[in-house]
Amino acid sequence: MLSMYLNVRWRGSMPQPRPEFKAQARAQFIYALQQSQQAQWEKQQKSAKKPIFQWHGALVPTLAAVLLMLFSGVGTVAASSNSLPDEPLYPVKIATEKAREILTFSDEDKAKLQVTFVETRVNEIEKLADQGKTAAIATATTNLVNQLDKVDLAIKRMETAEITQSTRSTPASTTGPLNAPTTEPFKGLGGQENTTSNTNNRKTAELKATLDRSLSNNISVLEKVLDKVPTSAKTAIQNAIDTSNIKRQQNTIQPNTFNRIKPPKTDDDSD
């Protein structure tokens, strides 16, 4: 009993750390743990390799397109570029587009490619109207609407990547209580601010501006087509116009977006 009493008194006489020191140490430990887990996850993602037989989502369409090009010949592929939905070479044209899409790897380049394909679909509608092929216009407008959805998806992927990058670039505060907001911008090696998020934001804003110009031109073309097609095709054309207007409104960039997202300063700018 005496030894227990002395042990308790000895422990009680030891100096105790301040509460703010405990909070700071806890925050630093959690941040270090998060960084370690993030680094381990990124290492696993880079080292992960899928077996070739699991690539069916991307590899099979690509192989099909390549085999189609080999057997049909380069001349056939080139000739298909001007084909319309009611013509025999149109499946070759679509297969070629899918191959280009699969072999384009960055989200930004994929989105730009999808915008180009939207313009291709509008061009097809215009040619069908000029040639009086009214029966194929419904199919062409459906293709256009589907292509607009693909552009939407590509832009959403870019925006998701921006949010992910922004989250990774903003660590938890290590100078105050847990979950306290950080007031200083995150700086990487050498004290340089992390500008990846701003760069990604600018790329998306520029892409949306490009899409807006493209849709504006496309809508003008479709409105001219609407005036000259017979009544039986007007509903399909009007649906394509309405969908294009909706997509344009959904992807309109906010005013002063380019002013708010500024490029990183250089030594010359500080003077």
Secondary structure, 3 states (H helix, E strand, C coil): CHHHHHHHHHHHCCCCCCHHHHHHHHHHHHHHHHHHHHHHHHHHHHHCCCCHHHCCCCHHHHHHHHHHHHHHCHHHHHHHCCCCCCCCCHHHHHHHHHHHHHCCCCHHHHHHHHHHHHHHHHHHHHHHHHCCCHHHHHHHHHHHHHHHHHHHHHHHHHHHHHHHHHHHCCCCCCCCCCCCCCCCCCECHHHCECCHHHHHHHHHHHHHHHHHHHHHHHHHHHHHHHHHCCHHHHHHHHHHHHHHHHHHHHCCCCCCHHHHCCCCCCCHHHC
